[in-house]
Amino acid sequence: MLSVFRTSTSILVTACFAATAGFANTASAPEPKTAFQMAIAEHTPQASTIAEFYRTNGFAPIWVGETPEHMQRRTALIEALSNAHLHGLPHADAAVSALIDQMEQARSVRDLGAVEAELSRVYVEYADALYSGTLEPGRVDDGLVRGVEHRSAAEHLSGLAEQGAQYLEQLSPQTPQYRALMKQKLLLQALVDQGGWGATVPVAKLEYGDTGPNVVKLRNRLVAMGYMRPSASPSFDDALLAGVQAFQTAHGLEPDGVAGQGTITELNRPASDRLKAVYVALERERWLPRERGARHILVNQADFSAKIVDDGQVTFETRAVIGKNTHDRRSPEFSDVMEHMVINPSWYVPRSIITKEYLPKLQSNPNAVGHIQITDRSGRQVNRGAVDFTQFTARNFPFAMRQPPSKSNALGLVKFMFPNKYNIYLHDTPQKNLFAREVRAFSHGCIRLAQPFEFAYALLAKQEEDPKAFFHRVLKTGKETKVELDQHVPVHLIYRTAYIGPKGEVQYRRDVYNRDAKIWDALQKAGVALSDVQG
């Protein structure tokens, strides 16, 4: 039945309702209408916005009826459910079959009311998943503190009633990234069905000038993955060097052209792993705000990068350091709005760092961490020699700590603020050597920038005729100075292990926080399957 339905949707749906057309046409009569209303009420929780929609709408059906509009809505819904897997949503074959059975078996006005209610329930569930995602982020990982936009059931039902299939088509993110990820998903699924990229490469160090069977396996794997043209050479030559570098660049690895352990580990990952990453990326894309800002800042933690995006184009990019991979330091994911920057900032030490790191040192030596000022509740500096730090615990330590502005300040010489309850912001750092690392997870949670001055110039360019001169004029004062941004800039802290680059090239990154693995497990439990045909 299902396969027949997919090949001739409108015909079958019409047939389902042919036997009950009389009931639909007499819905205006008092007694049938009451039965219809009672059926909807019985099958719709009274507190739900679905029930609210029908009460507000006078219980007028949006699915049951033989008008072209009713038929088009039913057809559009069944087709959308049948293709839910294309978006990486849970397979809906069972729901489609159940709906068809219920429609075919409807024999009374009360039955039609039950069909109306069930179609609305299934539709709203699908619409919410496509618009807002299958999962609630915070239930998957406590670092996913992102608030996700939702529409009420009444909004989804009203949208469909007014716009028909067009409303369904606009539910998914209307972004080039989402469309490109869907395309990559189809390509990877076909590749997985064909057996993937062939034989893996033994973990060994392979470099320019090497020869032998492992070099041949490396070459064959790169050819299969599309990073180099077919070659019969058994040597690690110029072509293979370029292929290795292309692979490394596309996977966030240092493009040194040497196939070491890290490169070969990523090279050997099966196509199914990359497909999972794309499924997760589609879900993550649905979590992001629909309006991201004509100008916005995008920090991809998995890529260790921060970008300024103007009208869809990256206009500035710099390397970044993210939170260390421990439970209390991982950088969270959320969106906010950058309001100002502080040049020559003081570092007001977070309470967690004071009690966990500095208090034990002070208890051993009152002169420890001498570059940090200890202050009382009024902000006055405390004489360390007059304090017995051993009498305090993490709970009752009464002092704050502050590092004055300087080149050695933990925040460097500038910080960029989007005030939030997580105390996360972007900033400079004196630890410049960390930006040369391949995996850059070292901070307490904030995002450190490799080129903070240039980042500031780019932001100030919207409001200063000579942003560089302005910045350095303030910097030279040595005074802590707050500079408001005339145009506040949305900031999106994301974590994307699969994404499509500006030239359409697919990029993969390592799951340093193991968040994507958790999301994939949750998607599977929700009914998402790698194959378009659920086995």
N, C-alpha and C positions, 0 to 999 in steps of 0.2 A: 504493500500500500504506500509506504513512504517513498519508494523510488518512483512510483507512478505519480504521486503527488508532486514531487520535485520537477517532473517533466511537464506537467500540465496543471499548475497550481490553480489558476483562476477557474478552470473547468471543474475541478474537484470540489473547490470551496463552494461554487454555485450549486453543485449537485448536493452537497451536504445540507444546504438550506432550502432546497427546492420543496421538500416535504413539509417544511414548517413555514413557508412563505405566508400562508394564511394567518398564522399567529402574529407574525411581524406586522402584517398589513392592518390587523385589527387592534394593534397595541393602544390605539387611542380610546377604545371602548373602556368604560370604567372597570369592569371586573377583570379582564385580561391584564390591564395595566397594573392593577393592584397585585395580581399574581406575579407579574414581572418584577415589580418593585420588591415584593417580599422575597423573591428568589435572590435578587442582588443583595438585599440586606442580610439574608441568611449566609451568603457565601463571601461577604465582605466584612471584616472586623469594623465595628462601629467607630472605633477611635482612629481608623486609618484615614489618610488623605484620599484614598480611592473612594471610600464611602462619602467623604465630604464633597468630592467632585460630583458624584451622582446626585446627592441632595441638592447641591447648588444648581445642577444642570436639569433639575426636574426629572431625574431618572431617564432622560432621553438616551437611547442606546447609541453608541458610536461604532459597534461591531455588528450587531444583529440588525439585519434589514437587507433589502434587495436593491437599494439604490446603488448607482455606480460608486458613490463615495464609500458606502459600507463595504462593498465588495473589494474596492481598492485597498482599504485599510487592512482587511483580513489577509488579502494576498500579500501586501507589503510586510506584514508581521511574520507570516509563515516563511516567506523568503528570507527575511532577516534572521529569524531563528535558525533556519537551515544553514545559513552562512556565518553563524556566530563564531565558528572556529577560525575563520579567516582573520578575525581581529585578535585571536589568541584568547578568546573567552571560552568558558566551559561548553562542551558539546551539548546541543539542545535537541538531539534527535528524539530522545524519549519524550520531551515536552511536546514536540511537534506531533508525534504519533498519538499522544494522549489527547491533544486538542482536536485532532482529526476524528478520533473515535468519539469524543464527546459531541462534536458537531453532527456527526452522522447519526448518532443515537437520539438527538433531540426530537421530542414528539409533542411537547406541550409548551405553553407560554412560560410555565415555571422552568422547564428545561432550558428555554432560551435565555431566561434570566441568569441561570447558573452558567451557561456558556458565556454570556456577556461578562459576568464577574470573573470567570477564569481567564478569559482572553485579556482582560485588563490587568489581572494579577501577574500573569506571565509577561505581558508587555512591559509593565512598570519594572519588573525585576531585570529584564533584558536592557531596558533603556537606562536604568541606573548603573548597571555594570559597564555599558558602553560609554556612558558620559563620565562616570566617576571612578570606574575600576571595579574589579571583582572583589578586591580585598579592602579592609580598613587598615591603613598602614601601621598605625600604632599597635595593633594587635599582633603584628608579625615581628616587630623589633622595636625596642624602646628608643632607638635612635631615629626612628621614623616619626618625627613629631609634626609632620606636615599636615596642615588642615586641608581637607579635600572638599572641593565645591560639589554640592548636591542640589538637584532640583527635586521638588516635592512630586509625589505621584500625580497630584492635581495639575501641576505644570506640565508634566510629561503627557498626560491625557489631553489637556487643552491644546498643547502644541500639535499633537497628532490630529485631533479633531479639526483644527484650523488649517494645518499645512499638509496633512496627509503624508505620503512617502517621503516628501522633501524633508520633513522634520526628522525622520529616522536617519536619513543620509547625513544630517548635520550633527548627529549626536557624538560621533567620535571626534577626537582632536583634529581640527582642520589645519594641520601644520605639515610642511614638507617633511619634517623628521618622521612623523607618524606614517605618512604614506610610503616613505622610503623604507622604513622598518617592515611594513607589511609586505613590500616587494621582496626584501631580503628574506623574510620568513618563508615565502613561497619557494625561493631559490634553494634555501637550505633544506626544506622539506623534501624537495625533489632529489637533492644530493644525498640526503640520509637514506631515502628509499633505494638509491642506486649503490649504496654501500660506503659512502663517504669518500675520503681522499686517498684511500689505498693504504699501503703498508706504512707503519710508523718508522721513525728513525731511532736507532739505538742511542741511548744517552751517552754521548762522548763529545769531546771538544773537536770540532772540525773548523778549519780555517784555510785561508788562501794558500794554494799550493798543494794541499792534501789530495790524495787519490785513494781509490779503493771502493769496495761495495757500499760502505756507509755514505760515502759522498754521492754515489748513484742514488741511494734511497733518499737522501736529502734533496737532491735535484728533482727526483720524481715527485716528491711530496709538494715541493714548491710549485712545480708545473701544474699539478692537479689542483692546487689552491689558487692558481692564477697569478702568482707573483713573478713568474718568468716564462719565457717561451720554451717550447720543447727543445731539448738539446741532447746530442749523443755523447757529449764529452764526459769521460769518467773522472775528470779533474775538477778541483775547486778553482775555477777560472773567474775571469771578470764578470761573465754573465751570472754565475752562481753567487758571486759576491754581491752584485746588485740585487739579486733576488732575495738573499738573506736580509739585506738592509731594508728592502721594501717591506718584507714581512715584519721586521723589528719595528719599523716606524708605525705600521698599522696596528701594532699590539702594545704600543707604549714602552717598548724596550729601547735600550741604548743602541742606536744604529751603527755599531762598530764592525759589522760584517762578519763577526765570529759567532759560529753556532755553538755556544756553550750550553751548560746545563739549563739555564733559565730559558734561553731561546728554544732549545729542543723540547723542553717540557711544554711550552705553549704551542709549539708546532705539532706536537703529538696529541693535543686535545682533539677528541672526536667531533665531527660536525654536529652531532646531537647536543654536545655541550654548548656550542655556539648558538644553536637553535634555541636552547633554553634561555640563553642570555637575551636573545631577541624577544622572546615571549615576555620576559621580565621587563625589558625596556618598553614594550608596548603598554604594559600595565602601569609602569612608572610615568609614561607620557600622559596617561589618562588622569594621573593624580595632580599634575601641574595645573596652575591657574590658566583659564582660557585666555585671559588678558594678561600678557606677560610684560607689557610695556614696549613702546616703540624703541626706547633705549632701556636696556636692562643689563644687569651683571649676572653672569652665569658661572658658578663655581662647580666644576665636576670633580668631586672628591676622588673618584676612582681613576681619573686622568691626572690628578694633581695639577690642575690648571684653573686659572681665573680669566674670564673674558668679559669685555664690554661689547655688547651687541647693539647695533643701530640699524633699525628697519630690516632685521633679518640677516645683516652682514656683520661678521666679527671685525671690529675696528681696532681692538687692542687685545693682546693675549700675553699672559705671563705665567711662569711656573709658580706652583704653590706648594706649601707644606700643610698637611692636615693633621688632625688629632691622632695621637698614638693609638695603636690597636689594643687598647685595654678598655674594660667596661666603663671606667669613669672618665676616659679621655677622648673617645671616638667623637668626631664632629657630627652633630645632628643634621638632619635634612629638613629644611623648611624654607618658606619664602617670607620676605619682609621688604621694607623700604629704607634705603640709605638716605639719611637726612643731612649728615654733616661729616666733616673730617676734623681731626685734631692734630695740629702740627706741634711738634715738641711735646708729646704727651707724657703725662705721669703714668706709671703703672700702679694701679690700685690692686694689690695682690688679692686674688679670690680667696674666700674663706677656706675652701678645701685645700688650697696649696699652703696656706698659713698653718693650718692644724696638722696636716699630714706630712709636710716636708720641712717647714721652717721651725715649728715649735720644738720638735725633737732635737734639732741642732742647737737651738737657743738654750735648751735645758742642759745640754752638754757643755756649751760655751756661750755665755751671754753676748760675746762679741762676734758670733757667727753671722753670716750674711750681712756684713757691715754696710754694704751698698744700699740696703733697704732701711728706710726710716720706720720706726715704730711710733704710732700715734694713738692718742686716746680718743674718746668719743667726740671731743671738741676739735679734733684735728691737730692738736698740739703735740709736738715731738716729745717722746718719753725718754728719760735718761735710763739707758739699759742697766747701768751699774746700780740703780736703785730698785731693780725689780728682781724678785726670786722666781724665775720661770718654772722651777720645778714644782711650784704649788698649783700650777694650772694644768688643766686637761683640755682636750679638744672641745669639750662642751662649755667650759667656763672661761676660756681665754678671752680677756676683755678688750684686747687691743686690735687695731687695724695696722696694715703695713703698706708702705708706699715707696716706690722708687721714683725719684725726681727725674725730670727730662735730662737726657744725655745721649750720646752716641751709643753707650753701652746699655741703655734702657732695654728691658725685655721686649718692649713694643717697637724698638727702633725710634725713628724720628717722625713717624706719622701713623695714625690709625684711622680707619674708616668705619663710621658708626651707623648701624641700623638697629636702634635700641630694641632689645628683646629679652625675655625672661631667662633665656639660656646663657646670657652674657657672652655671646659669640659675636665676633667682629673680624674684619680684615685688618692686617697691620704689617708694618715693616719688622725687621728682626736683625740683630747684630750677627746672627749665626748664618752667614751667607753660604758657608760651605755645604750646608744641607741641601741646597738646590741642585747640586751636582749629582745627588743620589738618584737612583732609578725609582725606588719606592720611597716616598717622602711623607711618612707618617710619624711625626715626632712631637707635635705640639700638645698642649693641654686641651685642645678642642677648637681654638680659634684658627683662622686661616692666615698663614704668613705668605707674603708676596715677595717674589724675587726682584721685581721692578716696581716698588711702591711709589717712587717719585714720578715715574712715567705714568703710572696708573692715576696719580693725582692730577698730573697735567691734563690727561684725557678727560677727566671729570670736570676740571675747572675751565676747559676750553669753551664750554657752553656759556660761561658767565664772565670770563676775564679775557681782555684783548691779548695779553701776553701771559698765559697761565704759568709758564716756567718762571718768569721773572717775579710774578706775584708770589708764587710758592716759596722761592728762595729768599725773598725779602722778609717774609714772615719767619722762615726757618732761621735766619741769621739773628733774629732777636733772642733766640734761646728760650723764649717764654712760651708757656703752654697756651695755645691759641685755637679757639674753636672757629671753624670756617663753615658757615651754612652753605648748603647746596641750594641754589635758587630753584633748580629743577630736581626734585627728589627722584631717586632712581630705584626701581624694584630690584631686589636681590633674590636670586634663586640658588639655594644650596642643594645640589642634586648629587646623585651617585649613579653613574651610568656606565656599565661594563660593556655595553654594545650601543653604538650610535653611528650615524651616517655623517661623514665629514662634509665640508663645504663643496667638494668636487664630486660628491656622490659615492665616495669610497667608504666601505664599511670599516669601522674601527672597533677593536676589542681591547678590554683592559682586565686586569686581574681583580678578583673579588676580595680585596684586602681585608674588609670587615666581615666577610661571610654573610653579608646581608642578602645578596641576590640568591644565594643557596636557600635561605629561609623563605624568601618570597616564592621561589619555584616550588618548594615543598608545599607551601600553603595553596598555591594555584592548583597543583595536582590534587590536593584534598578537596578543592572546590569543583573539580571535574574537568580541568584543563588537561589535554593530552597532546603529546608531540605530533602524532599523526593526524592528518585531516580526517582520516577514517578511524574512529575510535575502535580499537580491537577488542 
